[in-house]
């Protein structure tokens, strides 16, 4: 392994170690889901999928 790969691995581990306490807090204290939350998530995803399909058909 080169020095660049080792450095990248160390930075990734440090990033995960610093992020872990915040992620645990966010998961513990997240708001309860309400009606319409899934619709709000699904609509943009479906829009992006349809847009990509449109672009693929134009080629």
RAURQUI-V414413 format. One line per field, one symbol per residue. ss: DSSP state (A for helix, B for strand, O for the rest). phi: phi as a letter, one per 20 degrees, with the letter a starting at -180 (. if undefined). burial: # if it has 9 or more other ideal C-beta (glycine too) atoms within 8 Angstrom, else .. A space follows every 50 residues. Layout:
BEGIN
ss->???
phi->???
burial->???
END
This chain:
BEGIN
ss->OOAAAAAAAAAAAAAAAAAAAAAAAAAAOOOOOOOOAAAAAAAAAAAAAA AAAAAAAAO
phi->.effffffffffffffffegffffffffdffffdfnffffefffffffff ffffffffe
burial->.....#............................................ .........
END
